[in-house]
Amino acid sequence: MDRPNVLLISVDHWFGQMIGALGHPTVLTPTLDQIIMSGVAFTNAYAPTPSCIPARREIMTGTHARTHGDRVFNEKLPMPQHLPTLAQTFRANGYQTFAVGKLHVYPPRDRIGFDDILLNEEGRHQFGLRKDDYELYLHDEGYSGQEFGHGMSHNDYLTRPWHLPEKFHPTNWTAYQMSKAIARRDPRKPSFWYMSFNHPHPPLAPLAEYMDIYRDLEIDEPFTGEWAKDRAKLPYAVRARRHSPDLYPDRAVRKARQAFYALATHIDHQIRLVMGTIRELDTTGKDPKAYGTYGIAPGKGTLDNTIIMFTSDHGDMLGNHGMYAKAVMYENSIKVPLLLMPQASRKDIGKNRRDDRLAVQADIFPTLMDLCGIPTPPTVEGLSLVGEKKRDYIYGEHWENAFATRMVRNRRYKLVYYPVGNRFHMFDLQNDPNEMHDISEDSAHAAARKELTELLIENLYGDDLRYVKDGKLVGTPDRIVFRPSMPDGSYGNQRGYRY
């Protein structure tokens, strides 16, 4: 059997529960539902450092923050040269490698092992990239500098419909360019394709047609745990976050969710087109009658010999517990989708299956190596998800100093630790998946808290060791948030017209 192709699909801000087949009450994801029907969904997959750059470093190197070097969203930190990337490893083993979309590395044109990349870096011009490939495309089409003409911001949850013709939407551009790269492959060599969509990360500017899909659907409302209702009592790192519950009125929150789901369904539909491109590689110039009713005999085509994996860099709180965006250790931020449709020859994976093992983004690298029969580099710290070895817990970390947050999650419980003020939140995820009740001070769960606390201390390193004294967590003095819980007037990452 020929070595399989690999299509790794990444999205941004897509939280783990936001898939119809996994029980989300609103979102429509027919393509992802079908991928699950043809494979497996890992339902306890996490981003241990839940923001764009650290998460993508973990995916591409198969290592955790302690090894790849970023737990603070360091925008000018190059990819570690001593860690082989996913693309480099495929390339070294005879694969042609191509990426389209958001890479979020420094410098922006670092190919990190890919043969070539077409970038959409969302206007990150401050790092020396005058125009990315998406902007160059708009320039050639007569729309130069107009990609942010909708007026929405990367850090806000306001919304309006997309302002340019549909084919210029970044989701369409990403799928189209990926399809073109697939069509131009050398058929004598296997391929590793990385398709990285920018959305549903804000700006929330979906196509009007996709907003219309959700116009008559009931939109689920945000939920807030008892522990989160009094903002003044929250840990400093949460109180000091930019977004706050009083930022958006209820009608704006509903619109934001509608737009978020619209962007997700748009991506889902564009993935179908890319899969269709792969499928039709086998029928070009041939008699369709020789390939069955649907154009290709089962088990004989390129799509059957292509592994498809779908994931996200992190999730989005989307108003739950009064929070938005990512970089916190609550489920909507840290839990990600992780779907696998293996090549047809891998009968051992199963179909329409849910696997609830604890998984992290570092596991993507060794899983793909395993499926392709490639030795996993010794630097990789993840575990193959088609292997028998499973982890007992996940350790998560984000930020340092005042905003530092640490987390340990085992099969049942999650402990979140805030060094400032030596504060804790703890949840029984088995019985409280939405984290409505903080049980950190509940004596009935004292043994579980003790076990998780010991694991957390065991995983601390570097400056974090100052949070421990005589084997116990002591943290640092609490702080007061002096500014009101409203935007500071800086407009975040608001872009404008470019000339």
Secondary structure, 3 states (H helix, E strand, C coil): CCCCEEEEEEEECCCCCCCHHHCCCCCCCHHHHHHHHCCEEEEEEECCCCCHHHHHHHHHHCCCHHHHCCCCCCCCCCCCCCCCCHHHHHHHCCCEEEEEECCCCCCCCCCCCCCEEEECCCCCHHHCCCCCHHHHHHHHCCCCCCCCCCCCCCCCCCECCCCCCHHHCHHHHHHHHHHHHHHCCCCCCCEEEEEEEEEECCCECCCHHHHHHCCCCCCCCCCCCHHHCCHHHCCHHHHCCCCCCCCCCHHHHHHHHHHHHHHHHHHHHHHHHHHHHHHHCCCCCCCHHHHCCCCCCCCCCCHHHEEEEEEECCCCCCCHHHCCCCCCCCHHHHECCEEEECCCCCCCCCCCEEEEEEEEHHHHHHHHHHHHCCCCCCCCCCCCCCCCCCCCEEEEEECCHHHCEEEEEECCEEEEEECECCEEEEEECCCCCCCCCCCCCCHHHHHHHHHHHHHHHHHCCHHHHHHEECCEECCECCCCCCCCCCCCCCCCCCCCCCC
